[in-house]
Amino acid sequence: MFKKEILCCMLPVIIAVSFGQCKEANEILKLPFDNEVPTATDIVQKAGYPAESHEVVTQDGYILRMDRITGSKESPPSVNKPAVLLIHGILDASPTWVVTGPGKGL
């Protein structure tokens, strides 16, 4: 019974936070993009960061798209910076990491 009461109290908070993040994400996506559906690289570049996208074909023929943010507004691109690998879930995509915009996304 106690778990049910906690869920009833927390659910409105979770929903409210989710809608707040969606509103911020929608503001980012209102920017004009060349593609109908913006990629993570499109979103990052519109925010003023250098980014690149690469297609990789695995040995078994699977095609992957790798997105890379090469620098920041304060720090120019460099080959000596450490890499960070972010892998999204099975029903997700790479824009998840950056759609909330500068200062809020990864």
For each residue, the residues with C-beta under 8 A, 3 or more apart:
1: 4 5
2: 5 6
3: 6 7
4: 1 7 8
5: 1 2 8 9
6: 2 3 9 10
7: 3 4 10 11
8: 4 5 11
9: 5 6 12 13
10: 6 7 13 14
11: 7 8 14 15
12: 9 15 16
13: 9 10 16 17
14: 10 11 17 18
15: 11 12 18 19
16: 12 13 19 20
17: 13 14 20 21
18: 14 15 21 22
19: 15 16 22 23
20: 16 17 23 24
21: 17 18 24 25 100
22: 18 19 25 26
23: 19 20 26 27
24: 20 21 27 28 100 101 104
25: 21 22 28 29 99 100 101
26: 22 23 29 30
27: 23 24 30 101
28: 24 25 31 43 46 47 99 100 101
29: 25 26 38 43 99
30: 26 27
31: 28 46
32:
33: 36 38 42 46
34: 42
35: 38 39 42
36: 33
37:
38: 29 33 35 42 43 46 95
39: 35 42 43 53 65 67 94 95
40: 43 44 51 53 67 93 94 95 97 98
41: 44 45 51 52 53 67
42: 33 34 35 38 39 45 46
43: 28 29 38 39 40 46 47 95 98 99
44: 40 41 47 49 51 67 69 98
45: 41 42 48 49 50 51
46: 28 31 33 38 42 43
47: 28 43 44 98 101 102
48: 45 73 102
49: 44 45 69 71 72 73 102
50: 45 69 70 71 77
51: 40 41 44 45 67 68 69 70
52: 41 67 68 70
53: 39 40 41 65 66 67 68
54: 65 66 68
55: 63 64 65 66
56: 63 64 65 66
57: 61 62 63 64
58: 61 62 63 64
59:
60:
61: 57 58
62: 57 58
63: 55 56 57 58
64: 55 56 57 58
65: 39 53 54 55 56 94
66: 53 54 55 56
67: 39 40 41 44 51 52 53 94
68: 51 52 53 54
69: 44 49 50 51 72
70: 50 51 52 77
71: 49 50 75 76 77 78 81
72: 49 69 75
73: 48 49
74:
75: 71 72 78 81
76: 71
77: 50 70 71
78: 71 75 81
79:
80:
81: 71 75 78
82:
83:
84:
85:
86: 94 97 106
87:
88: 92 93 94 96 97
89: 92
90:
91:
92: 88 89 96
93: 40 88 96
94: 39 40 65 67 86 88 97 98
95: 38 39 40 43 98 99
96: 88 92 93 99
97: 40 86 88 94 105 106
98: 40 43 44 47 94 95 101 105 106
99: 25 28 29 43 95 96 105
100: 21 24 25 28 104 105
101: 24 25 27 28 47 98 104 105
102: 47 48 49 105
103:
104: 24 100 101
105: 97 98 99 100 101 102
106: 86 97 98
